[in-house]
Amino acid sequence: MFLAVAAHAQAPQPVPDVAIKDVYLAKDDGSGKAGGPVTSFVTTDVPIYCVVLLDAAKPANVKMNFVAVSVPGVKAETKVVSTSYTTKDGQDRVNFTGRPAKLWVTGKYRLDIFLDGKFVKDLQFDIQKPQPATGNAELIDPRRSSKPKTPLKLGVN
């Protein structure tokens, strides 16, 4: 009995030179730079940052699509903005920023991230209206005297 076995080897796939180590959304830190990671925003959070950290400081093309998922007045899955950046040797971080003409429109959004033309990750987030301040704030009647009715006593026991 004669048995023939054929084996086909797949051509080796090229190993990417660069991969994404981390991707996160951030608000402005007050000095015009991205702060720490956040997952939701309010309409006054302008700009919104998308920070992409690469695992190597080699040239790579990073692309971001800003998509309106469920936003009043906008067709679902509409690409609001699409932008890309090619890093240079020594760069391992890309900061994308999004900025509306005035304020953000409330709704659900998504950022699609691509590396060298291949989809890598999406980040979903909400933009909501700012919530009124809560707490034990006391309303002050300007017609009322600011002096306490009973004198304060200071002393040492």
N, C-alpha and C positions, 0 to 999 in steps of 0.2 A: 504494500500500500504506500502510495506516495502522497505526502501532504505538503502543500505549499502555503506559506504564510507571507503576506505582503504587509509591510508597515510603511506608513507615510508620515514623515516628520513634518510638522508645521514649521514654517519659517519663523525664526525667533522674532517676537514683537520688540520693537525698539523701546527701551526703558526711558520714560520721560526724564529729562534733566531736572525738571522742577515740578514740585507738587504743591498744593495748597495745604499749609499747616493749620490755618485758622481763618475764619471769616466771621465778622461780627458787625452789627449796626451800633452807631454811637450818636450821641448828641454833642453839640459844641461844648467844650470845656470852659468857655468864658474867655479864652484867649485866641479864639479862631482856629483851634485844633480839635481833633476828635478826642472825646473823653472815653470812658470805659464802656463795655458792652451793655446794651439795653435791648428790650424786646418790643416796646411800644412807644408811641409818640403822641404829642398833642399838636393841634394845628399851628401853634406858635413856635414849634421846634424847627427853626430854620437856621442853618441847613441841617439835613440828615446826612450822616457819614456812613459809608460802607468801607470797612477796613479789611483788606485782603493781605494776609501774611503768608509768604512763600517759604518753603523749607530750604531754599538755596538762593544765593544771590547771583543767579545766572539770568541772561535775557529770556523773557517769556512774555507772551501776549495775554493780558487779562482783560476780559470783556464783561460788562455788566449791562443787563437789560432791566429797567425799572418798569414793572408791569402793574397796571390797575386791575386788581382781581374783582373787587366789588365796590365800586365807587359811584355814588349818585351822579347821573348825567354823563357817565363814561361807559362805553361798551366794554363788557367783561373781557379780560385778557388783552386789553389794549396796551401796547408798548408805549409808555409815556416818554422814555428816554432810552437811548442805547449809546453806550460809549465804551471805548477801549483804550488801553495804554500798554505800550511795550516797554518793559523794564530794561535797564542797561546793566552791565556788569556791576556788581556791588549793591544793587537794589533788591531788597527782599520784602518790600511793603508797598502797597498801592492804596491810596486814599481816594475814593470816589466821593463826590458830594452832590446832593440834590437840593435844589433851591427853587421854590415856586416864585411867581411874580409878586405875590403878596403873602397869603397864608396857605397852608396845605388844605385840601379838601378831605373831610372825614371819610373813612372807608378802610377797606382791606387791600393791602399791597403785597407785592412780592419782588424780590431781586433775584434774578437768575445770573449765576456766575459761571463763566467759561474760562478755561485755561488752554491756550494754544488751540482754540477752535473746538474744544470738547467741553460739553456741559459737565460741571463739577458739583454744584450745590445750589439750592435756593434758600432764601431767607424770607419767611412770611411775617408780616407785622401789620398792626393796626395804627391808624392815626385817628385820634378821638378829639372831641372838644375838651378844653381844659375844665377841670372840675372846680367848683367854687371852694374856696378855703373853708376848712372845717376846724372845729376846735372849741375852746372855751372863750372865744373872743367876746368881750362885753361891749354892747353898744353904749356909746356915751352920748348923753343928751347935753348939747352945748349950753342949754339954759340952766343946767344944774351946776352948782359950785363944785370945784374939784377938791375942796377941802373935806376931809373926813368929818363925820358928825361927832365922833368921839376922838378925843386927842390921842395921839400915839404916845406910848410910854416907852422910853428907852432906859435901859438899866442893865446892871450886871447882877446876876444871882450868885 
